[in-house]
């Protein structure tokens, strides 16, 4: 099973775009509720239809994921985490 989201989830969030992503166990842990996930083809189709009809919700989620990635998931944040692990 795949647990962590693909790097492109962060890249898409940083670009300020809405995204539908394949379900990964840790996506919500990292991105909260800002990334819409699907579990099957039927689920994907249903969510595509919903979000195509709901531009405001797409924009809200895109903005929220953009703000979250800038607040918590930049290269600076990762470097700080690595240094804390190494040096305490």
Gaussian input, Z-matrix of N, CA and C with variables (Angstrom, degrees):
# hf/3-21g

backbone

0 1
 N
 C     1     B1
 C     2     B2     1     A1
 N     3     B3     2     A2     1     D1
 C     4     B4     3     A3     2     D2
 C     5     B5     4     A4     3     D3
 N     6     B6     5     A5     4     D4
 C     7     B7     6     A6     5     D5
 C     8     B8     7     A7     6     D6
 N     9     B9     8     A8     7     D7
 C    10    B10     9     A9     8     D8
 C    11    B11    10    A10     9     D9
 N    12    B12    11    A11    10    D10
 C    13    B13    12    A12    11    D11
 C    14    B14    13    A13    12    D12
 N    15    B15    14    A14    13    D13
 C    16    B16    15    A15    14    D14
 C    17    B17    16    A16    15    D15
 N    18    B18    17    A17    16    D16
 C    19    B19    18    A18    17    D17
 C    20    B20    19    A19    18    D18
 N    21    B21    20    A20    19    D19
 C    22    B22    21    A21    20    D20
 C    23    B23    22    A22    21    D21
 N    24    B24    23    A23    22    D22
 C    25    B25    24    A24    23    D23
 C    26    B26    25    A25    24    D24
 N    27    B27    26    A26    25    D25
 C    28    B28    27    A27    26    D26
 C    29    B29    28    A28    27    D27
 N    30    B30    29    A29    28    D28
 C    31    B31    30    A30    29    D29
 C    32    B32    31    A31    30    D30
 N    33    B33    32    A32    31    D31
 C    34    B34    33    A33    32    D32
 C    35    B35    34    A34    33    D33
 N    36    B36    35    A35    34    D34
 C    37    B37    36    A36    35    D35
 C    38    B38    37    A37    36    D36
 N    39    B39    38    A38    37    D37
 C    40    B40    39    A39    38    D38
 C    41    B41    40    A40    39    D39
 N    42    B42    41    A41    40    D40
 C    43    B43    42    A42    41    D41
 C    44    B44    43    A43    42    D42
 N    45    B45    44    A44    43    D43
 C    46    B46    45    A45    44    D44
 C    47    B47    46    A46    45    D45
 N    48    B48    47    A47    46    D46
 C    49    B49    48    A48    47    D47
 C    50    B50    49    A49    48    D48
 N    51    B51    50    A50    49    D49
 C    52    B52    51    A51    50    D50
 C    53    B53    52    A52    51    D51
 N    54    B54    53    A53    52    D52
 C    55    B55    54    A54    53    D53
 C    56    B56    55    A55    54    D54
 N    57    B57    56    A56    55    D55
 C    58    B58    57    A57    56    D56
 C    59    B59    58    A58    57    D57
 N    60    B60    59    A59    58    D58
 C    61    B61    60    A60    59    D59
 C    62    B62    61    A61    60    D60
 N    63    B63    62    A62    61    D61
 C    64    B64    63    A63    62    D62
 C    65    B65    64    A64    63    D63
 N    66    B66    65    A65    64    D64
 C    67    B67    66    A66    65    D65
 C    68    B68    67    A67    66    D66
 N    69    B69    68    A68    67    D67
 C    70    B70    69    A69    68    D68
 C    71    B71    70    A70    69    D69
 N    72    B72    71    A71    70    D70
 C    73    B73    72    A72    71    D71
 C    74    B74    73    A73    72    D72
 N    75    B75    74    A74    73    D73
 C    76    B76    75    A75    74    D74
 C    77    B77    76    A76    75    D75
 N    78    B78    77    A77    76    D76
 C    79    B79    78    A78    77    D77
 C    80    B80    79    A79    78    D78
 N    81    B81    80    A80    79    D79
 C    82    B82    81    A81    80    D80
 C    83    B83    82    A82    81    D81
 N    84    B84    83    A83    82    D82
 C    85    B85    84    A84    83    D83
 C    86    B86    85    A85    84    D84
 N    87    B87    86    A86    85    D85
 C    88    B88    87    A87    86    D86
 C    89    B89    88    A88    87    D87
 N    90    B90    89    A89    88    D88
 C    91    B91    90    A90    89    D89
 C    92    B92    91    A91    90    D90
 N    93    B93    92    A92    91    D91
 C    94    B94    93    A93    92    D92
 C    95    B95    94    A94    93    D93
 N    96    B96    95    A95    94    D94
 C    97    B97    96    A96    95    D95
 C    98    B98    97    A97    96    D96
 N    99    B99    98    A98    97    D97
 C   100   B100    99    A99    98    D98
 C   101   B101   100   A100    99    D99
 N   102   B102   101   A101   100   D100
 C   103   B103   102   A102   101   D101
 C   104   B104   103   A103   102   D102
 N   105   B105   104   A104   103   D103
 C   106   B106   105   A105   104   D104
 C   107   B107   106   A106   105   D105
 N   108   B108   107   A107   106   D106
 C   109   B109   108   A108   107   D107
 C   110   B110   109   A109   108   D108
 N   111   B111   110   A110   109   D109
 C   112   B112   111   A111   110   D110
 C   113   B113   112   A112   111   D111
 N   114   B114   113   A113   112   D112
 C   115   B115   114   A114   113   D113
 C   116   B116   115   A115   114   D114
 N   117   B117   116   A116   115   D115
 C   118   B118   117   A117   116   D116
 C   119   B119   118   A118   117   D117
 N   120   B120   119   A119   118   D118
 C   121   B121   120   A120   119   D119
 C   122   B122   121   A121   120   D120
 N   123   B123   122   A122   121   D121
 C   124   B124   123   A123   122   D122
 C   125   B125   124   A124   123   D123
 N   126   B126   125   A125   124   D124
 C   127   B127   126   A126   125   D125
 C   128   B128   127   A127   126   D126
 N   129   B129   128   A128   127   D127
 C   130   B130   129   A129   128   D128
 C   131   B131   130   A130   129   D129
 N   132   B132   131   A131   130   D130
 C   133   B133   132   A132   131   D131
 C   134   B134   133   A133   132   D132
 N   135   B135   134   A134   133   D133
 C   136   B136   135   A135   134   D134
 C   137   B137   136   A136   135   D135
 N   138   B138   137   A137   136   D136
 C   139   B139   138   A138   137   D137
 C   140   B140   139   A139   138   D138
 N   141   B141   140   A140   139   D139
 C   142   B142   141   A141   140   D140
 C   143   B143   142   A142   141   D141
 N   144   B144   143   A143   142   D142
 C   145   B145   144   A144   143   D143
 C   146   B146   145   A145   144   D144
 N   147   B147   146   A146   145   D145
 C   148   B148   147   A147   146   D146
 C   149   B149   148   A148   147   D147
 N   150   B150   149   A149   148   D148
 C   151   B151   150   A150   149   D149
 C   152   B152   151   A151   150   D150
 N   153   B153   152   A152   151   D151
 C   154   B154   153   A153   152   D152
 C   155   B155   154   A154   153   D153
 N   156   B156   155   A155   154   D154
 C   157   B157   156   A156   155   D155
 C   158   B158   157   A157   156   D156
 N   159   B159   158   A158   157   D157
 C   160   B160   159   A159   158   D158
 C   161   B161   160   A160   159   D159
 N   162   B162   161   A161   160   D160
 C   163   B163   162   A162   161   D161
 C   164   B164   163   A163   162   D162
 N   165   B165   164   A164   163   D163
 C   166   B166   165   A165   164   D164
 C   167   B167   166   A166   165   D165
 N   168   B168   167   A167   166   D166
 C   169   B169   168   A168   167   D167
 C   170   B170   169   A169   168   D168
 N   171   B171   170   A170   169   D169
 C   172   B172   171   A171   170   D170
 C   173   B173   172   A172   171   D171
 N   174   B174   173   A173   172   D172
 C   175   B175   174   A174   173   D173
 C   176   B176   175   A175   174   D174
 N   177   B177   176   A176   175   D175
 C   178   B178   177   A177   176   D176
 C   179   B179   178   A178   177   D177
 N   180   B180   179   A179   178   D178
 C   181   B181   180   A180   179   D179
 C   182   B182   181   A181   180   D180
 N   183   B183   182   A182   181   D181
 C   184   B184   183   A183   182   D182
 C   185   B185   184   A184   183   D183
 N   186   B186   185   A185   184   D184
 C   187   B187   186   A186   185   D185
 C   188   B188   187   A187   186   D186
 N   189   B189   188   A188   187   D187
 C   190   B190   189   A189   188   D188
 C   191   B191   190   A190   189   D189
 N   192   B192   191   A191   190   D190
 C   193   B193   192   A192   191   D191
 C   194   B194   193   A193   192   D192
 N   195   B195   194   A194   193   D193
 C   196   B196   195   A195   194   D194
 C   197   B197   196   A196   195   D195
 N   198   B198   197   A197   196   D196
 C   199   B199   198   A198   197   D197
 C   200   B200   199   A199   198   D198
 N   201   B201   200   A200   199   D199
 C   202   B202   201   A201   200   D200
 C   203   B203   202   A202   201   D201
 N   204   B204   203   A203   202   D202
 C   205   B205   204   A204   203   D203
 C   206   B206   205   A205   204   D204
 N   207   B207   206   A206   205   D205
 C   208   B208   207   A207   206   D206
 C   209   B209   208   A208   207   D207
 N   210   B210   209   A209   208   D208
 C   211   B211   210   A210   209   D209
 C   212   B212   211   A211   210   D210
 N   213   B213   212   A212   211   D211
 C   214   B214   213   A213   212   D212
 C   215   B215   214   A214   213   D213
 N   216   B216   215   A215   214   D214
 C   217   B217   216   A216   215   D215
 C   218   B218   217   A217   216   D216
 N   219   B219   218   A218   217   D217
 C   220   B220   219   A219   218   D218
 C   221   B221   220   A220   219   D219
 N   222   B222   221   A221   220   D220
 C   223   B223   222   A222   221   D221
 C   224   B224   223   A223   222   D222
 N   225   B225   224   A224   223   D223
 C   226   B226   225   A225   224   D224
 C   227   B227   226   A226   225   D225
 N   228   B228   227   A227   226   D226
 C   229   B229   228   A228   227   D227
 C   230   B230   229   A229   228   D228
 N   231   B231   230   A230   229   D229
 C   232   B232   231   A231   230   D230
 C   233   B233   232   A232   231   D231
 N   234   B234   233   A233   232   D232
 C   235   B235   234   A234   233   D233
 C   236   B236   235   A235   234   D234
 N   237   B237   236   A236   235   D235
 C   238   B238   237   A237   236   D236
 C   239   B239   238   A238   237   D237
 N   240   B240   239   A239   238   D238
 C   241   B241   240   A240   239   D239
 C   242   B242   241   A241   240   D240
 N   243   B243   242   A242   241   D241
 C   244   B244   243   A243   242   D242
 C   245   B245   244   A244   243   D243
 N   246   B246   245   A245   244   D244
 C   247   B247   246   A246   245   D245
 C   248   B248   247   A247   246   D246
 N   249   B249   248   A248   247   D247
 C   250   B250   249   A249   248   D248
 C   251   B251   250   A250   249   D249
 N   252   B252   251   A251   250   D250
 C   253   B253   252   A252   251   D251
 C   254   B254   253   A253   252   D252
 N   255   B255   254   A254   253   D253
 C   256   B256   255   A255   254   D254
 C   257   B257   256   A256   255   D255
 N   258   B258   257   A257   256   D256
 C   259   B259   258   A258   257   D257
 C   260   B260   259   A259   258   D258
 N   261   B261   260   A260   259   D259
 C   262   B262   261   A261   260   D260
 C   263   B263   262   A262   261   D261

   B1=1.4569
   B2=1.5275
   B3=1.2936
   B4=1.4564
   B5=1.5230
   B6=1.3363
   B7=1.4589
   B8=1.5198
   B9=1.3148
   B10=1.4553
   B11=1.5202
   B12=1.3369
   B13=1.4623
   B14=1.5273
   B15=1.3043
   B16=1.4609
   B17=1.5263
   B18=1.3159
   B19=1.4678
   B20=1.5240
   B21=1.3081
   B22=1.4745
   B23=1.5185
   B24=1.3424
   B25=1.4653
   B26=1.5261
   B27=1.3182
   B28=1.4667
   B29=1.5231
   B30=1.3214
   B31=1.4679
   B32=1.5241
   B33=1.3091
   B34=1.4688
   B35=1.5229
   B36=1.3232
   B37=1.4655
   B38=1.5292
   B39=1.3323
   B40=1.4638
   B41=1.5247
   B42=1.3201
   B43=1.4634
   B44=1.5249
   B45=1.3402
   B46=1.4607
   B47=1.5120
   B48=1.3240
   B49=1.4584
   B50=1.5166
   B51=1.3212
   B52=1.4657
   B53=1.5221
   B54=1.3222
   B55=1.4636
   B56=1.5194
   B57=1.3149
   B58=1.4582
   B59=1.5145
   B60=1.3183
   B61=1.4607
   B62=1.5197
   B63=1.3124
   B64=1.4543
   B65=1.5317
   B66=1.3225
   B67=1.4585
   B68=1.5318
   B69=1.3184
   B70=1.4641
   B71=1.5251
   B72=1.2986
   B73=1.4604
   B74=1.5307
   B75=1.3099
   B76=1.4618
   B77=1.5270
   B78=1.3067
   B79=1.4676
   B80=1.5246
   B81=1.3157
   B82=1.4684
   B83=1.5278
   B84=1.3295
   B85=1.4589
   B86=1.5316
   B87=1.3280
   B88=1.4616
   B89=1.5228
   B90=1.3302
   B91=1.4674
   B92=1.5244
   B93=1.3284
   B94=1.4661
   B95=1.5223
   B96=1.3101
   B97=1.4714
   B98=1.5317
   B99=1.3307
   B100=1.4621
   B101=1.5193
   B102=1.3328
   B103=1.4623
   B104=1.5203
   B105=1.3129
   B106=1.4590
   B107=1.5211
   B108=1.3281
   B109=1.4573
   B110=1.5243
   B111=1.3193
   B112=1.4566
   B113=1.5237
   B114=1.3470
   B115=1.4624
   B116=1.5225
   B117=1.3168
   B118=1.4677
   B119=1.5212
   B120=1.3035
   B121=1.4616
   B122=1.5276
   B123=1.3173
   B124=1.4662
   B125=1.5229
   B126=1.3242
   B127=1.4558
   B128=1.5306
   B129=1.3181
   B130=1.4584
   B131=1.5272
   B132=1.3071
   B133=1.4706
   B134=1.5305
   B135=1.3144
   B136=1.4656
   B137=1.5277
   B138=1.3292
   B139=1.4609
   B140=1.5226
   B141=1.3131
   B142=1.4671
   B143=1.5272
   B144=1.3237
   B145=1.4659
   B146=1.5248
   B147=1.3293
   B148=1.4608
   B149=1.5239
   B150=1.3253
   B151=1.4657
   B152=1.5220
   B153=1.3241
   B154=1.4649
   B155=1.5240
   B156=1.3221
   B157=1.4605
   B158=1.5283
   B159=1.3242
   B160=1.4613
   B161=1.5284
   B162=1.3230
   B163=1.4597
   B164=1.5274
   B165=1.3212
   B166=1.4596
   B167=1.5248
   B168=1.3148
   B169=1.4671
   B170=1.5284
   B171=1.3387
   B172=1.4683
   B173=1.5206
   B174=1.3118
   B175=1.4674
   B176=1.5262
   B177=1.3235
   B178=1.4638
   B179=1.5276
   B180=1.3359
   B181=1.4618
   B182=1.5263
   B183=1.3194
   B184=1.4693
   B185=1.5229
   B186=1.3233
   B187=1.4651
   B188=1.5283
   B189=1.3159
   B190=1.4726
   B191=1.5248
   B192=1.3269
   B193=1.4651
   B194=1.5319
   B195=1.3269
   B196=1.4604
   B197=1.5276
   B198=1.3266
   B199=1.4607
   B200=1.5284
   B201=1.3178
   B202=1.4575
   B203=1.5230
   B204=1.3209
   B205=1.4669
   B206=1.5294
   B207=1.3100
   B208=1.4629
   B209=1.5265
   B210=1.3135
   B211=1.4625
   B212=1.5301
   B213=1.3483
   B214=1.4634
   B215=1.5243
   B216=1.3298
   B217=1.4567
   B218=1.5237
   B219=1.3287
   B220=1.4657
   B221=1.5267
   B222=1.3000
   B223=1.4590
   B224=1.5258
   B225=1.3109
   B226=1.4659
   B227=1.5314
   B228=1.3274
   B229=1.4675
   B230=1.5309
   B231=1.3405
   B232=1.4686
   B233=1.5216
   B234=1.3272
   B235=1.4680
   B236=1.5294
   B237=1.3245
   B238=1.4701
   B239=1.5281
   B240=1.3367
   B241=1.4637
   B242=1.5271
   B243=1.3074
   B244=1.4700
   B245=1.5244
   B246=1.3307
   B247=1.4627
   B248=1.5283
   B249=1.3530
   B250=1.4550
   B251=1.5240
   B252=1.3260
   B253=1.4620
   B254=1.5299
   B255=1.3100
   B256=1.4695
   B257=1.5186
   B258=1.3225
   B259=1.4670
   B260=1.5303
   B261=1.3249
   B262=1.4664
   B263=1.4286
   A1=109.27
   A2=114.91
   A3=121.02
   A4=107.86
   A5=116.44
   A6=120.32
   A7=113.56
   A8=117.47
   A9=120.89
   A10=111.42
   A11=116.36
   A12=118.96
   A13=110.72
   A14=115.59
   A15=120.89
   A16=109.08
   A17=116.46
   A18=121.69
   A19=110.07
   A20=116.81
   A21=118.54
   A22=112.67
   A23=118.84
   A24=120.44
   A25=109.56
   A26=116.72
   A27=120.53
   A28=110.90
   A29=116.69
   A30=120.66
   A31=110.99
   A32=116.61
   A33=120.26
   A34=109.90
   A35=116.58
   A36=120.03
   A37=110.47
   A38=116.55
   A39=120.87
   A40=112.40
   A41=116.79
   A42=119.57
   A43=112.00
   A44=116.68
   A45=120.51
   A46=114.45
   A47=117.00
   A48=120.12
   A49=112.62
   A50=115.55
   A51=123.08
   A52=108.54
   A53=115.03
   A54=117.21
   A55=112.87
   A56=113.05
   A57=123.64
   A58=105.61
   A59=117.12
   A60=120.51
   A61=109.97
   A62=114.89
   A63=120.30
   A64=108.52
   A65=116.85
   A66=121.49
   A67=110.80
   A68=114.77
   A69=123.32
   A70=106.40
   A71=116.12
   A72=121.56
   A73=113.43
   A74=118.63
   A75=121.30
   A76=115.51
   A77=118.11
   A78=119.13
   A79=111.37
   A80=117.83
   A81=120.44
   A82=111.38
   A83=116.88
   A84=120.68
   A85=110.19
   A86=116.70
   A87=121.47
   A88=113.25
   A89=116.44
   A90=120.34
   A91=113.85
   A92=116.17
   A93=121.67
   A94=109.77
   A95=116.73
   A96=120.96
   A97=111.85
   A98=118.07
   A99=120.49
   A100=113.97
   A101=117.66
   A102=122.02
   A103=107.93
   A104=116.62
   A105=121.27
   A106=108.18
   A107=116.19
   A108=120.59
   A109=110.86
   A110=114.73
   A111=120.45
   A112=109.36
   A113=114.85
   A114=121.49
   A115=113.90
   A116=116.89
   A117=120.83
   A118=108.54
   A119=116.10
   A120=120.33
   A121=110.76
   A122=117.15
   A123=119.99
   A124=111.35
   A125=116.83
   A126=122.20
   A127=110.03
   A128=116.87
   A129=121.82
   A130=110.63
   A131=116.78
   A132=121.07
   A133=110.55
   A134=116.66
   A135=121.07
   A136=111.13
   A137=116.59
   A138=120.39
   A139=111.97
   A140=117.97
   A141=120.73
   A142=109.41
   A143=116.70
   A144=120.46
   A145=110.95
   A146=116.33
   A147=120.34
   A148=111.32
   A149=116.83
   A150=119.37
   A151=112.80
   A152=118.62
   A153=119.96
   A154=110.48
   A155=116.20
   A156=121.26
   A157=113.23
   A158=117.56
   A159=121.28
   A160=111.25
   A161=115.13
   A162=121.46
   A163=112.46
   A164=117.25
   A165=120.64
   A166=111.90
   A167=116.73
   A168=120.85
   A169=110.84
   A170=117.36
   A171=120.20
   A172=110.63
   A173=116.15
   A174=120.31
   A175=111.24
   A176=116.80
   A177=120.52
   A178=110.84
   A179=116.48
   A180=120.90
   A181=111.58
   A182=117.26
   A183=120.41
   A184=110.41
   A185=116.77
   A186=121.19
   A187=110.48
   A188=116.67
   A189=120.50
   A190=111.25
   A191=117.88
   A192=119.64
   A193=110.48
   A194=117.12
   A195=121.37
   A196=110.58
   A197=115.98
   A198=120.22
   A199=111.35
   A200=117.29
   A201=121.34
   A202=111.61
   A203=116.81
   A204=118.89
   A205=110.71
   A206=117.39
   A207=119.56
   A208=111.79
   A209=116.72
   A210=121.39
   A211=112.74
   A212=117.24
   A213=119.19
   A214=116.33
   A215=119.24
   A216=119.21
   A217=115.18
   A218=117.37
   A219=118.83
   A220=109.58
   A221=117.19
   A222=121.46
   A223=110.04
   A224=116.68
   A225=121.05
   A226=110.61
   A227=116.53
   A228=120.36
   A229=111.05
   A230=116.30
   A231=118.82
   A232=110.99
   A233=117.33
   A234=120.81
   A235=110.32
   A236=117.03
   A237=120.16
   A238=111.09
   A239=116.95
   A240=120.69
   A241=111.36
   A242=116.44
   A243=120.58
   A244=110.58
   A245=116.54
   A246=120.00
   A247=112.50
   A248=117.01
   A249=120.02
   A250=111.12
   A251=117.49
   A252=121.05
   A253=111.04
   A254=115.86
   A255=120.40
   A256=111.27
   A257=116.85
   A258=120.81
   A259=114.49
   A260=115.88
   A261=118.61
   A262=113.96
   D1=147.11
   D2=177.42
   D3=-94.70
   D4=127.64
   D5=-175.07
   D6=-103.27
   D7=-44.33
   D8=-174.80
   D9=-93.75
   D10=147.03
   D11=178.04
   D12=-66.81
   D13=153.45
   D14=176.18
   D15=-65.87
   D16=153.00
   D17=178.87
   D18=-55.35
   D19=-33.88
   D20=-177.78
   D21=-61.95
   D22=-21.34
   D23=175.62
   D24=-60.99
   D25=-43.60
   D26=177.55
   D27=-69.47
   D28=-39.42
   D29=-179.73
   D30=-63.74
   D31=-42.75
   D32=179.27
   D33=-66.25
   D34=-43.11
   D35=177.79
   D36=-59.58
   D37=-44.52
   D38=-179.30
   D39=-66.03
   D40=-23.01
   D41=178.03
   D42=-85.07
   D43=-5.26
   D44=176.40
   D45=81.96
   D46=23.42
   D47=-177.87
   D48=-108.90
   D49=150.49
   D50=173.29
   D51=-69.49
   D52=148.60
   D53=177.47
   D54=-146.83
   D55=145.78
   D56=167.60
   D57=-108.44
   D58=128.33
   D59=-176.42
   D60=-129.45
   D61=150.31
   D62=174.37
   D63=-61.85
   D64=139.25
   D65=-177.68
   D66=-58.15
   D67=132.02
   D68=172.03
   D69=-136.45
   D70=138.78
   D71=-173.22
   D72=-54.14
   D73=-37.67
   D74=-173.56
   D75=-97.67
   D76=3.92
   D77=-178.84
   D78=-61.64
   D79=-47.90
   D80=-179.14
   D81=-63.53
   D82=-35.09
   D83=178.40
   D84=-60.57
   D85=-40.71
   D86=-178.19
   D87=-85.88
   D88=-38.50
   D89=-170.46
   D90=-115.00
   D91=8.62
   D92=-179.12
   D93=54.41
   D94=-132.95
   D95=-177.85
   D96=-101.93
   D97=22.17
   D98=-173.83
   D99=-88.17
   D100=-13.73
   D101=179.42
   D102=-113.82
   D103=125.86
   D104=177.54
   D105=-84.04
   D106=128.44
   D107=-178.91
   D108=-113.13
   D109=153.87
   D110=175.57
   D111=-125.82
   D112=152.40
   D113=-177.25
   D114=-110.97
   D115=-16.12
   D116=-177.12
   D117=-154.90
   D118=170.47
   D119=177.94
   D120=-62.13
   D121=-42.71
   D122=178.62
   D123=-62.15
   D124=-41.82
   D125=177.87
   D126=-62.34
   D127=-42.74
   D128=178.65
   D129=-60.67
   D130=-49.20
   D131=-179.00
   D132=-59.89
   D133=-43.90
   D134=179.46
   D135=-61.12
   D136=-43.72
   D137=-178.68
   D138=-72.00
   D139=-35.80
   D140=175.66
   D141=-59.79
   D142=-47.66
   D143=179.38
   D144=-59.60
   D145=-46.42
   D146=-178.66
   D147=-60.82
   D148=-49.72
   D149=-174.69
   D150=-74.53
   D151=-25.05
   D152=172.64
   D153=-65.99
   D154=-31.81
   D155=179.72
   D156=-86.14
   D157=-6.49
   D158=-173.81
   D159=-129.98
   D160=70.66
   D161=-177.25
   D162=-58.29
   D163=-39.42
   D164=-179.42
   D165=-60.68
   D166=-40.86
   D167=178.90
   D168=-68.54
   D169=-38.73
   D170=175.22
   D171=-59.56
   D172=-46.04
   D173=-178.86
   D174=-65.60
   D175=-39.74
   D176=179.25
   D177=-61.81
   D178=-46.47
   D179=-179.99
   D180=-66.97
   D181=-39.46
   D182=178.38
   D183=-61.76
   D184=-44.26
   D185=179.20
   D186=-64.82
   D187=-43.71
   D188=-179.22
   D189=-63.69
   D190=-41.43
   D191=-179.89
   D192=-69.45
   D193=-37.01
   D194=176.90
   D195=-60.88
   D196=-48.79
   D197=-179.35
   D198=-64.09
   D199=-39.53
   D200=179.90
   D201=-65.21
   D202=-43.57
   D203=-178.57
   D204=-66.21
   D205=-36.33
   D206=176.91
   D207=-70.21
   D208=-32.53
   D209=-178.73
   D210=-77.42
   D211=-33.80
   D212=-169.52
   D213=-130.05
   D214=-12.44
   D215=-167.89
   D216=-133.30
   D217=36.77
   D218=175.79
   D219=-88.41
   D220=171.18
   D221=177.27
   D222=-61.31
   D223=-32.47
   D224=176.72
   D225=-61.48
   D226=-43.87
   D227=178.04
   D228=-62.00
   D229=-43.57
   D230=-179.92
   D231=-64.52
   D232=-40.95
   D233=179.80
   D234=-62.68
   D235=-42.43
   D236=177.41
   D237=-59.94
   D238=-43.16
   D239=179.44
   D240=-62.62
   D241=-42.36
   D242=179.16
   D243=-63.85
   D244=-46.20
   D245=179.71
   D246=-63.25
   D247=-37.65
   D248=176.47
   D249=-63.52
   D250=-37.94
   D251=177.98
   D252=-66.18
   D253=-39.80
   D254=-177.59
   D255=-74.89
   D256=-46.86
   D257=-171.18
   D258=-106.31
   D259=-5.64
   D260=178.01
   D261=80.15

